[in-house]
Amino acid sequence: MSASREIKVVHLMSDDARGGAVRAGFRLHSALLQTPGIVSHVLVKRKTLGDASVVEHSTSHKLFETLESECAASPVPLGVDGLQTYIEPTRSARLVQELYLDKRRSRLTNTIFTFTGEGLSCADEAIVREADVLNLHWVTGFLGPRSIAELLQLGKPVIWTFHDLWAMTGGCHYASGCRKFETACTSDCPQLTSDPCGLVPAAFSDRLAAYGEGRITVVTPSRWMGREAQASRIFKGSRVEVIPYGLDLDAFSPMPRAAAREQFGIPEDATVFLFACSSAAEERKGTGLLRECIRSACTDPGFEEQRAKGKIWLVFIGWGTQESMATNLLQEVHLGFVRTDEKLREVFSAADALINLSTEDNLPNMVLEAMACGTSVIGFDVGGMPDMIVPGETGHLVPVGDVYQVADKLVACANNREATLAMGVRSRQAMERNFPAQLQADRYAKLYEELLAAPRPSAPTFTPRSGQVLQLAVQVGESLWRSTNLANGGTNWELNTEEEVTDIVRRPAAIADTSVESESLGLLRRQLNMRDAETAWLKEIARRQADHIEELTRHSRRIQRNVGYKVVRGFYNLVRKLRGKKKDSDKPASFIRPVMDKFDRVTRGLSTGAPPSQELLDYLETMKRDFRAAFFVSPTMSNLDLHHRLAVPGQLHTCLQEIQIWPQSPRLRSLNLTLELVLDKHPNVLAEADFVVIHLPYDKHRLAALGGHLLPHQRLLIHGAPEDVAAVAKAAPPHKQGADFAFYFAPPPAWLDPYWNDLPEKTFGNPVWRSLAQKPPALMPNGKEWPKITVVTPSFKMGHYIEDTILSVLDQGYPNLEYLVLDGGSPAPDATPAILDKYRDRLTYAVSEKDKGQSDALNKGFARSTGEIMTWINSDDRLAPGSLFRMAMAFELYPEADVISGVVAHVRGDGKDIVSTHRALLPMGRVITLPLDRLLALEDCWQAGHFFYQPEVFWRRRIWEAAGSRVASEMYYSFDYALWVRFAMAGAKYVRIPDTIAIFRFHDAQKTHGKTMPFLPELIRVNKALIDEAKEKGIYKQHVPPVIPKAHKGDVIDWLAVEEETATAPQAAPPGPSLLA
């Protein structure tokens, strides 16, 4: 290109850190920085990295700074997450995305479908004004039709590099076979169940008016994307150039295969396949097809022989692969999400072939990177794949969806490994010819020069069509906001009915955008009250941290003062009030003692904890970039110091808080949650981490709750006093041990989730609809046999539901199951007898004959049983996937426990949507004596929901025999309640675990259904009889609820109520085996 003048280029992207499209854009920017005559900068909506050539949008920056100053002047803390949520072009656009579009997604695809609204105006940004050329990349959530039209008004060449189809559609990023974007996207979009507001056609129309008719030059990385752009209605008249992505071929180059495999413990002579995706949850990536490909390949004798010898390995990259993609057929390594190019190079160099099963894609980065590292590729013949792969030379292409041809290619690679490696060598050569980063940069530079020399089409003033996208977003979004209890401080976002939304759209008045921002900010401030750390305080501290050690010491004192003033003050005030009322109340002093004990534990937790040794810090320095997110348990000051030593840009550190401790850096997410609450209600907080740090000492009863909840790819660091660490290391030898730490590349077996690995997509609630793994583990993680579990299902005229119940038990795949189903002779046309015949060969015992009712059927079933662990599941309820494995692990973890319950989810009728969940108000992870006084307190405790639902309860045979080995057959409704009371009378030890165990179904045919509560008269009689029996035995104790001042109601009092009741209960023996044993 001519060097007569410099060309100033500004790339516009949503951010500088996330996603393949952003990585591709930054690679172009980096190459242009090395190109003579080009000055390249990047404008992003939100900057997170420290690159000086990246500029943050001024509106986002000013808004963030303004809110910071408001926070600093206000006693109401605003959290970092809350601010990030608020910084959107308009709050309404985000509401429409979350409450309108996301709630109406069809089952066609789960690839994102996004709505931006107007977008942020960039025309007045100084860097944009000074630019000669504007190059758009991934701008979702940043730019919209109006803001792009404003850029065109500047008269500068505007180039848009397409990384997917979003710019040419009404909101989808990949079309999934739909061709409406060639003419006009309409309300009957196949990726939505409905669009009553006409949001999709409005968005399409505005895009066409804003930048259609050839006003933007399009660059596509693949020829397929170029053809799609030329066929689209919006870009049909635009200039379309195909310029493939480029790579830094020094950063991605082959490394010695043996050295690469040594990093992951893979033999040098094995055949290694690699499957890479950003997230296993995205169906477009073909994640659901891989298992079938492997199964089919295993039918080949040669492949099967190598598999049986452990010579075929499968390596996974991406979120959630362990949970949803494990084949249980090959030797597998799950690496999670890999962020660094250095680590990716190691992974690609270790593999013989990459498997890419995307059913729609542009020019996948992973394919380019793999080929650059000398790895051949097997994939579907879609999108830009033919631009990279020459069949038989650099890889294999097969028709889309043909898993059997994929299996044939896998077999060919395994049986002729030399040919596969030769294709990898040719792949590298093809990358050097066609995909170097500088070649891409030179092509872009030439395009920039041509566009500057050519006349540019005029850009008319853009006016959204009547009804407009933004006004529609404001009206729908604000109405959806107002129609929920969010404005009153709630969090239950419910979707309006179609009629309500349609009525909203027809209203003539639109809400002014300024009022939306103002009111939304007010609502947001109320919602975020006491959620995270004070953001302004955090940022100011970060700016002043010139000397890390000095700052850490000062903040330690500041935290101590704030804890004493803000947190412990609440305990002291409560103690004073209780002491002041002591003369007028018969409240025992035992209620005050737990408060003071809690205060002592709080203050000790802050002041104790030795700082990390230099040995530990040196070791962590070698692996600090190898993880994405860390989770800290028991945050002492030394743990916060570890956070600082570990933190690198792009990582998220989550600090579990037993009390309110302000974090030391914007990257430290501070949760005012106990470990119990994290496992109970927010399991994703732990599951998303790939590095877990536990500071000792920590309450072993509560720490035991981690058992069965860690994932194989998670690294584990135990840090604390030498004697505590030595005890842990003795129970489970670590991979690396120092004086004050033990480090595990994978958690010890007793900590591992043996079968079911939850990775929730949402923060709230436990997922219960999970795919079943294909092959359950033969032994427990500690090498023992799985204990025999007896499940009994009584039934009568439940033919509509009983098959679901039976399958929920059988499909667990539990290897030591005793399942008995007893039907009370359901008459025709009920289908129960036929269903029993269908599954008879898989059941331990099945019968359909007349009995004396549900309790009689249970007694008959349990009389035939031999299992060590027992439960029953009614014929209209279901066990949650994996619940038998979870319960077996729990009984092994808590050998002294007689009764264990978990969480029960509620559904209505035939629905699969969880309408609610129930957790007993009893300690989680701590063994207690089942409280008889609370069980007998019918109104205050049992009917108030303090205890468990029947289907979530499992028990040992020893307590069953101690309680009489039967349920009360004379009762129609309350025999389960009577059984729990008899367990308590027998001194049963009880523990609650955080896992969803059962799905309880509400429906009109269930015998307890009805507003009149038909079960209540019998329950009252049974309760009275049991109280009389307890009095006769001398074990009755009247339950006295704690007297709590109204001013102090809240989470702390909930804890005190539990402490008060458990403190007076007989203390359970400590767990037998160590959790690490």
N, C-alpha and C positions, 0 to 999 in steps of 0.2 A: 504494500500500500504506500501511498504518497506520504512522505514525512514533512510536508510543507507546514502543517499545523497539527497541534494535538487535538484529538477528539475526546471530549469529556463525556463519559458514559455513566449513567446512574441506573443500577439494577434495583427494581422494587420487589420486595418479598415480604411475606407476613412476619417472619422472624429470622433469626440467624442460627438456629440450633436444631430444629426438629424436621425429620422426614427426608425421604429420598429426593423429592423435588428441590428442597432447599439445599441439600448436599450437591446436587447437580448444578444448581445456580451458582453456588459458591466456588465450585471447581472452575466454572467458566470465568468468574470474576478473578480468581487467583491466577489463571493463565493470562488473562488480559493485562494484569499488572506487570507481566513480564514481556508484553508486546510493545515494541517501539511505536510511539505516536498515539498511544491510548492511555488515558487517565480514567481509571475505573473506581467507582464508589458504589456502596450499597445503602439503600434507604429501607429501613424495616419499621414495622409497627412497634415492636418491643425488642430491645437489645438485651441480650443476656451474656454475651461473650465480650472479650476485651479488645477485639480487632479495631484498630484506629481507622480503617477504611470503611467501617460500618457506622452509619449515622441513624439515630433513633428519631422517629417522627416527633416533631415538636409538640403536637397536641397531646400525644400520649405522655410525653415527658413532663409537660406542664401540668397535666391533670394529675399525674402521679405525685409530682412535687406539691401541688395544691392540697391534695388529700393528705399528704404527709404532714403538712403544716397544720391542717385542721385537726389531725389526730394528735399532734403534739400539744395543741391548745385545749384538747378535750379529754375528759376522764374516760371516755368510751373508747376502748382499743379497737382498731380495725386491723384485721389480719392480712397478711400478704396474699393468701388465696382469695380473700374477698376483694381486694383491690384489683387483682388480675381479672376476676370475674366481671368487675364493673367497667374496666377499661375496654369498652367496645365502641364501635362507631355510634350506636345507639343501644340503650338497654332493651328497647323494644325488639330490635333485630335478634338479639340473643333469646328473648322470650319466645319469639315466633319459632326460632330454630328448635328450642328445647321442648316447647309445649304444643307446637302445631305440627312441624314437620317430623321430628323424631318420634312423636307419638302415633304417626300415621304411616310408618314404613311398612311396606308389604314384605312378603316372604321371598320375593324374587331374588334379592341380593341384600347384603348388609354393608356393602361399600358405602362410604359417607355420601350424604345428599345435603348440600349446604346452602344457606341463604345469608347474604352479606348485607343487604339493604343498600343505602347510599354509599357507604364506605367513608373513609377519612379523606378529606381534601388534601391533596399534596401539591397543588399548583403553586401555592405561595411558599413552599419550602425553599430555602436559599439554595440548597444543593440541586434542586430541580430547576430553579431559575437559571443557574449557571451551566446546566448541562447542555450538550449538543444533541445527544440521543438518549431516549428513555427506553429501557428494556425491562418489560414486565416478566415475572416468573410466576411462582405460586403466590397469589395475592388473596386467597380466600380469607375472609374475616378482616381484610385490610382495605381493599379497593372494591368499589361497586360501580354500577353504570354511571352515576353522576360524577364520581371522582375521576373515572377514566375519561369521561367526556371533557372534563376540565383540563386534563393533561393534553388532549387533542387540540383544545383551543389555544394552547401555547404556540402552535405552529411548528413544533419539533417532531422529527421522526419518532414514531412509537412502534416498538417491536414487542411482540408477545411470544415468548417461548412456551409452547404448550407441553405440559407434563402429563396432562390427562384431557378429558373432553369438557371440563366444567365451563370454559369460556363460551362454548357454542351450544349449551343446553339450558334448560330451565332450572337446573340445580344439581343434576346427577354428575358424578365424576367419571363413571363408565356406564355405557348405555344398556348393557345386558341384553343386547339384541334389538332394542327399540331403535327405530329410524326416524322418529318424529322430528328430531333436530334438523333433518333435511328440509322440512317445510315449516312447522311451528309446533312447539311443545304445548300441550293442552292440559286441561284439568284431570283428564283420565290417564295420568302418568302411571305406567305399570309398576314403578317403584314406590308408589303411595297407595294406601287403601282408599283414600278420598282426598279431595282438595276443594272443599265447599267455598272457599274464599277466592278461588282462581289465582292462587299465589304463583303457581308455576307458569301459566301463560303470561301473567303480568311481568314476571322476572325475564322471561324470554323476549317479550316485546320491548322492554326497556333496554336490554342488551343490544337488540337489533337497532334501535333508534340511537343508542349512544355511540356505538363503534362499528356498526355494520357498514356495508357498501364500500368496502375497500379502504377504509380510513386507517386500518392498522396492518402492519406487515407481520405475517405469522411465520415463526420458525418452529419446525417440528423435528424432534430427534430421530423419528422413524418415518419411513415411507408410508406405513399404514396410517399414522396420525396425519400425515400430509394429505392423504386421500380423503380422510374423514373431514378435515378442515375444508377442502375444496368442495366436498359434497354438502356441507352445512349451509343452511339458509343465511346465517349471520356472516360467514367469511367466504361466501361463494365468489365475491368479486375481489378478494384480497390477494396480494402477492404472498405466495406460500413457498418458503425455502426449507429444504431438508438438510439440517446440519446435525450430524450425530453428536452424542455426548463425547467428551474426551476425558482421559484419565492421566493422572501423574503415574507414569509407568515405572518410576523409581519407587514410589510409595507402594504400588501394587506390582510386585515382581516375584517370581518363584524363589522360595527359599528351600534349603535341603529338606526333603520329605521326611527323613528320619528324625531330624531335629524338631520339625513341626509336630510330628505325631507324638514325640516324647512329651510335649507339653500337655497332652490330653490322655496319656497312658494307652495309646493305640499301637498295636504291633506293626512293625515295618512291612511285614508280608501280607497284611490284611487288605481286602478290598473295602474302600471307604467311600460311601455315598454321603452327600451333604444336601440337606434341605434347608433353605433359607427364606425367611419372610420377616416382615416387621411384626406381625401379630398372627398367631394361629387362629384367632377369632374371625379373620376376614375370609369369607368363603371364596371370593374371587381368586385367591391365591392357590386354590386347589388343595387346601389342607385336608379336606374330607376324602380325597382320592388316594392319598399316599398309602394308607393301610391296605387298600385293595390291591394296589400295585405290588406291594411286598408279598402279600398272600399269594398272588398269582405267580410271582417269581419263584416262590418256595415250592411250587409244584414241579419245577425242573430238577431232575435228579442231581445234576452237577452243582447247581446253586444250593440245593438243600444239603448236600454233603458238606459244602464249605460252611454253610450256616451252622450246622450241627457241631462243627469243629471250632466255632467262634471266630471264623475267618472273615466274616462280613459285618461291617460296622455301619451305623447310620448316625450321623452327627446333625443336630438341629441348632439353628439360630432363630431367635424370635421369641416374643412374649408368649407365654402360655403353651409352649409345645409339649412340655412334660404332662400337662393336665389333659390335653385333648388329642394329642397326636402319637403318644407312645404306642408302638406296634406290639411290644412284648414278644417279638419274633427274632430280632437281630440284637447284636450288641449295640447299645445306644449311649450317646453322650448328648445331654441337653445343656446348652451354653447360655440360654436366655438371650436377651438383647445385647448385642456387641456394639459398642459405640466407637471404638478407636480403629483407625485404619491399620495400625500395627497388629492388633489382635485379629482383625479380619484377614490380614495377609497370612497369619499363622494358620487360621482355620482353612482357608482356601488351599494353601500349600499342602495341608495334611490330607486333602480329599483327592480321590481319583476322578470323581464325576459329581457335578452339581445336578440335582433334580429340580426342575422348575415346572410346576404344574399350574401356572396362572392361566386362567381361561380368558382373560382380557388383560393386556398390558401394553405399555408404550415401548420403552427401551430399558428394561430393568437394570438398575445399577449393579445388583448382585451378579447378574450374568456377565457383565463387562468386567467386574472386579475378579470374578472367578477365572475367566479366560486369561486375564492379564497375569494371574498367578500360575498359569500353566495347568488349569483344570478344565476338562471338557464338560459339555452340558448336554443333558437330556431334557427335552421340553416339548410343549405343544406348539404346533405351527400356527401361532397367533401373533397379532400386533407386530412389534419390531423384532421378534425372534429371528425371522429369516434374514434380517439385515446383519445379524451377528454370526449366525451359525450356518456353516456349509455342511449339509448332511453327509455323514461318513468321513468328513475331513476334520472338522473341529467339534463334532458332536452329533446328536441325533434329534430329528424333529418328527413328531407323530401327530396324527389328527387329534383335534381337541376332544378330550374326554375319553380317548381310547386307552384305558388303563392296561389292557392286555398287551398292546404294542409297547407301552412303557415298560411293562414287566419283561417283555422280550429283550428290550435294550439293556435293562438291568442285568439280565442273565448273560447277554453278550459281553458286557463290561466285566462281569465277575469271572467268566470262563476264559476270557482272552484279555488279561490285564495289560499285557504288553501293548496291544493295539490301543487300549484306552489311554495309556500313558503317552503314546505317540500322538494321539489326537490332542492331548493337553499341550504338547510341545508346539503343534501347529496352531493351536488356539492363541498361544502367546505371540507367535509370529504374525497372525492376523491382526491382533491388537496393535502391534508395533507399526503395521502398515496403515491401518484405517482409523485408529482411535486414540492417537496421542493427544494430550491436552492442548499442545501448541497448535496442532492442525486445526482443532475446533476454534481456538482463539483467532487464528489467521482468517478463517472463513467468516467469522463474525465481524472482524475488523474490515474486511473487504465489503461486507454488506453495509456496515455503518457508513463507509465512504460513499458507496453508491447511493444510498438514501439521502445523504446530505447534498449530493449533487443533483438529485432528481426533484422535479416539482412535487408538491404535496397537495393532496385533495383538501378542500376546505372542510371544516368541521362545524356544522350548524349548531346553534344553541340547543342543548338537550333539555327537553321538558318531558318528564315521565307522563305516561298516558293517564287519562282520568281514572281515578280509583287508586292510583299509583302504588307502586311497591312500598314506598316508605310510609305513606299514609295508611295503607292497609296493615303494614307491620305495627304501626303505632296503635291503631284501633284494636286490632286483634290481640297484640301483645299486652297492651295495658288492660284490656278487658279480661284476658286470661289471668293476668296478675291480680286484678281486683276480685275476680270470681273465686279465688282460693283464700285460704286462711293465712297466706303468706303475709299480707299486709297487717295482720293482727299478731304477728310473731310466730306463726306456725311454719311448718315445712312440708305440708302435704299438698303437693302440686297435683291437681286433678284436671283432666282434660274436659273442656266443655263439650256438650252434645252438638251434633251437626246443626240442629235447629238454632241453638244459641249462637253458634259462630256465624251462621248465615245472617241472623238478625243483627249481629254486631257489624258485619260488613255493610249492611244496608243503611246504617245510621249516617246521617249527613255530616255530622260534626266530627272533625278530626282534632286530636289533641296536639297542641303546639309542642314541638320537640323540646323546647327549653323547659316546659313544665314537666315533661316526661323525665328529663334528666334530674331536675330538682327533686321531684317526688320520689323517683327511684333511688336517689342517693339517700333520702331520708329513710325509706324503707330498708335499704341496705344497711345503713348504720344501725338500725334497731335489730336487724337480723344477725349482725356480726358481733353483737354485744357479748363480750367475754369469750370470744372464740379463739383467736390466736394472739401472738405477741403484738405489742404496739409497734406498728411498722415505722413510724417516724423515729422512735427511740432506737429501733434496730439500725436504721440507715445512718443515723447520726453516730452511733457507736462504731459502725463499720468504717466511716470516714476518718474517725480519729484514731484508728488502730495502727499507729506507726510502729509501736513496739508491742509485739504480741503478748509476751509474758507479763509485762507491766499492766497492759489492759486487762488481761485475764484475771490478775490479782485484784484489780480495782473493781471489776464487775462481780467477782466473787463476793466482795464485801457489800456491794450494792444489792445483789440478789438476796443476801442474808437479811439485809435491812428490810427489803420489800416483803420477803416472806414473813418476817416477824411482824411487820406493820399491817400487811394486807391479808395474809392468810391465817397465821396463828392467832391474830387478834380475834378472828371469828370464833375459834375454839375457846379462847379465854372468855369472851363475852358470853358464850353459851354456858360455860362452866359457872360463871358468876351468877347468871340468871337461875340456873338449876340450884346452886347453893342457896340463893336468896329465897327460893321457894321450898327449901327442904323442910322447914318447920311446918309449913302448911300442906305438906304432901307426904304420903307414905312411900315416895319413890326411894328405892334403896340406893345407897352410895355406889353400888356396883355400876350404875349408869354413868357416873362421873369418871370412874377409873379408866374406861376405854378411851375417853376423850384425852386424858392426860397422857396415856400410853401412845396415842396417835401423835400427840404433839412431840413427845420424846423421839419417836421414830422419824418424824419430819425433820427435826433439827439435827439429829445424828446423820441423816441421809445427806445433808448439805455440808456438814463440816468434816465428815470422814471420807476416806478413799485416798489412797496414796496416788501421786501423779504417776503417769506411765513411765516405765524405765526407758533408758536410752536404747537398750536392746530391742524393746518392743517398737519404739519409734523408728529405729533403723530398719526393722523387718517390714513394717507397714509401708515404708517409703518405696519398697520394691514392688508392692502390689496395689498401691492406692488408686491407680487409674483403671483397675480391672473390674470395677463394679459400678453399678448405676445408682443404686439407692441403698442406704444403710438404715438399720432400725436399732435404736438404743434402748435397752431395758435397764431400769434403775439408774437414772441420770444423776450422778454425782459430778462435782466439779472436774474430777479427773476424766470423766466421760466427755464432758464438754471440751476439755483440752484435746482428747482424742479426736473429736469432731474437727477441730481446727487443724490438727496435724494431717488428717485424712482428706479434708475437703479439697476438691479440684473443681473447676468450672463444669457445669452440666450435671453434677450429682445432686441428689436430694437426700438429706439426712433427717430422719424422723426421730424425735426425742420423746419417749414415753414418759409422762409426768405423773407422779403420784400427788404432786402439789403444783401450784402455779410457779414455774421457773421460766424466766424470760430467756430466750435463746440468744446466742452470740453472733449470729450471722443470718442474712436473708435466706441462705440455703438450708438453714436448720428449721424444719417444720416442727412446731411445738404443739403437742397434743396433751390437753388436760384430761388424760384418760388413764385408768389403771390397766394392767395387763389383762384382767378379767374382761373389762369392757372392750378392749381391742379384739380379743378372741371371740367374744360373745356377739358384738354388734358391728364391728368394723374389721372383719377378717382380711380385707384387701390391704390394710395398712401393713400387716406382716407379710402377706403373700407377695406383695409387689417388691419387697426388698430382696436383694441378692447378697447382702452382707448383714449379719445379725451380731450385735455386740451386747454382751451381758456382763454387767459389773457385779461382782460378788463383794460382800454377802448379799443374798436376796432370799426372801421367804421361800423355803423349799416347797411348801404346800402350793403356793401360787405359781412358782416356777414350773412345777410339775405339769401345769396345764398346757405348757408348750409341747408336751409329748404327743407325737402323731400329727403335728401341725407344721413342721418345717419341711422344706422341699429339697430334693437331692442337689440342686444346683446352688443352694445357698451356702455361703461360707460363714463360719461361726467363730467368733472370738470371745473367749472367756478371759476376763481381766479382773484382777483383784489382789488381795494379800497372798503372799507365797503359800501359806498353809491352806487357804481355800482352793487355790489353783492346783496344788499338789493332790488334794482329795479328788478333784474332778479328773485330773489326768490319770490317777490310779484306777478310777472306775472305767474310763474310756480313753485309751492312749491317743493323744492328738498327733497330727501330722508335724506340728512344730511346737516346741515347748520352751518357754523361758522361765525366769524366776517368778514373774508376775503375770504370765499369760499362757494360754493354751489355744492353739489355732487349728481349726479343722477345715480342710478343703471341702468337706461335705459333712453334714451333721451326723453324729453317732446314730446307729440304727434305732435306738429307742426314741429318738427325737423325730424320726422320719415319718411322714405321712405314708402309710403302707400301701395305699391303693387309690384313695380319692384325694385329689389335689384341687381345692377350690381356688379359683382366681377370679373373684367377682368383678364384673364390669362397673357395678354401682357401689357406692359407699354404704348404703343402708340395706340391711337385711341379708340373710344367708341364701345363696342360690340353692335350689333343690332339684331343678331340672337339669341334670348333667348327663352326658353320654357315658355309657358303660364301657369300661376298658374290656379288651378282648380276652385277656388272660389274667385271672386273679393270682396273687402271690401264693405259693404253696405253703410257705411257712411265715410265721410272724417275723418282724425285723430282728428280734433277738434270737431267732433260730428255733423257737419252740413251735409245737403243733398248735394250730388254731383250736381254741376250746370248742366243745360241742355246744351249739345254741339250739334250744327248743323254741319253736314258734308255733302257736296254736291259733287257728282261725275258726271261730264259731260263725254260723250263718243260718239265715232263714229268709227266703224270698228276696235275696239280694243279687239275682242273676244279672242285673244291669251293671253292677259294680265289681262283683267278686273276681272276675278275670283280672282286672287291674290290680286288685289286692294280691292275688296269687303271683302274678308276674313281678310285682314289686319285691317279693321275697325271693323267688327263684332266680330272677335276673341279677341278684346281688353277686352271684358266682361264689358265694361263701362255701369253702371246701368241707366244712364239718357242720352241716345243717341238718336238723331234724324238724321237718315241717309236717304238721297234722292239720287237716281241714275236716271239720265236722258240721254237716248240714242237717238241719232239723226236719228233713223230709219235705223240702219245698215242692209244692204241687205244680203241675203244668198250668199255665204255659211258662212258668219261671224256668230259666235256662241253667240254674245252678247244677242239677245232676249231670247234664251234658258237659258242662265245663269241667266238672270233677273228672269225668271219664277222659276228657281230652288231656288232662295233666296227671292222671293217676300214676303213670310210670315215673314221674319226677317227684312225687310226693311220698313221704314216709308212710302216711296213713291217710285215707280218704274214705268217707262214708256219708251216705244220705239216708237218714232214718229218723223217725220221730223221737224227740227227746222232751225234757221238761222245761226247756228254755235255754237261754244263752249261758247262764251259770252252770247248768247241768252239762252242757256240751263242753265247757271249759274244764270241768272236773274230769270228764271222761278222757279228754285229750291229755291233760297233765298226768293222769294216772298211767297212761301209756308211755310217757316221756322218760328220757334218760339223760337229757342235756344238763350240763353244769350251770349254764346261764339260761334263763327262761323269760318269756314274754308272751303276750298275745296281741294280735292285730285283728280288729273287727273287719268284716267283709265289705265295708264301705270306706275304709281307710287304707292307707298305703305306708309302707316303709320308704323313707328317703333313700336314694341310691347311696350305697356305701355304709349304711347305718350299722349293719352287722359287724363289719370290720372295725368301725369306730368304737362300738361297744366292747368288742373283744379286746381291743387295745386299752380301753379305759379300765376294764376289770383287771388286766395285767398290770396296769400302771398303779392302780389303787387296790392292792390285794386285800386290805381290810374292809373295803366297801362292800355292803350287802345289796344296796339298791343304788342304781345310777339312772339319772334322767338327763335329757338334753334340751332341745328346742323343738317345738311342734309348729308346723306351718299350717295355715288354714286356707282351704279353697271352697268355692261354692259350686255345688252340683257337678256338672261335667267340665267345669272350667279348669284351666291349668294355671291361671294367674293367681299368685299368692295375694290374698286380701289382707292378711295379718299374720303375725307370729306371736307365740307366747313363750315366755321364759319364767320359770319359777323364781320367786323372790327369796332365794336361798343362796348361800355363798357358792361361787363357782370355783372349782378346782381345790376345794378344801373339804376334807372328810369331817362330817359332823354326825352326831346322833340325830336320827330322824325325830324332829320335835313333836312329841305327842301333844303337848299343850296347845300348840298352834293348829295341829290337825283337828283337835276337838273344838277349837274356837270357830264354829261353823260360820257365823256372820262376819267376824272380824278378819278371818284368814282364808278359810276354804272357799267360801262364796266370793270373797274379794279377789280371788285369783292368785293367791300367794304360792300355790303348789302347782303340780304338774298335771298334764293331761295323760290319760291312760296309755295311749299308743307310744309315748316317748319313754316309758319306764321299763327297765330290764332289772332282773334280780338274780341272786345266786340261789341254788337249790337249798343251801343250808338255811337260809332265812325263810324260804317257803316251807320247809319241814318244821322249823321252829314255830311258825305261825299256824300250823294245823294242816298243811298240805291240801288245802281246798279253799274255794271261794264259797261264799254263803249262797247256797242254791235256793234258799227261801226268799231271796231278794230279787226284784225285777230290775231295778235301776242302780242301786247303790252298792253292789257287791265289790266294785273296785275301790270305792272309798273305804269300805269296811276292811278290805285287805291291807290297804296302806296303814290304817290304824293298828291292825294286828301286827304288822311289821314293826311299827313303832313300839308297841307294847313288848315285843320280843327283843327290843334294844338294837334295832337295825341301824347300821352305819350307812350314811347316805352321802353322795357327792353329785354335783351337777357339772356336766361338761358343756362346752359352747356349741356343739354341732347340732345341725338339724337332723333329727332322727326319724320323724314321722310326718305324714301329711294327713291332717284331720279334715274330713269332708262335711260341710254343712249342706243338708238337703231336706226336702219336705218329708221324705219317707223314714227318716231316722226317728227312733222312739223317743228321744229326748227333745225333739223339735216342738216348738210352740211357745207363744208369748206367755202362756199361763204357767210355764215351767212345771210340767206334769211330774217330774221327778222329785220336786221339793217336799211334798208331804212325807214320802217314804224316807227321804234323806234326813228330815228332822227327827223322825222316829228312830232311825238307826243311830243317829248321833246321840240322842238321849240315852239309848240303851248302852252304847259304848262308854259314855261318861259314867253311867251307873256301874258298869263292869270295872272301869278303871278305879273308881272309888272303892269298890269291894276289894280290889287287889292292892290298894294303898299306893297307887302310882299316879293318881290324878293330881294335876296341878293347874289351877286356873290361869289362863293366859292374861297378862296385864299389859296392854299396849303402852309404849313409852309416852310420857307426857312431854310434848314438844312445843315450845313457844311458837306462835304463828309467825313471828318475824324471822324464824330460822328454818322454815321449811325449804327443802331442796335436796340436792344430791348428797350433801354432807350428812343430813339427818337420815336419809335412807341408809347410809353406811352405818351410822350410829345405831339405828334400829337393829340391823343385822348383828353388829358387834355386841349389843346389849344382850341379845338373845343367845348368841353362840358362846358368849363369855361364860354364861351360867350353865351351859350344857356340858355334859361329860366330855372331856377332851379325848379326841381320837388319838390312837397311837400314830406315830409318824409313819409315812409310807415305807413298806418293806424294802424292796430293792431300790437302789439309787436310780434316778431318771436316766443317768448316763451309763448305767450298767448294761 
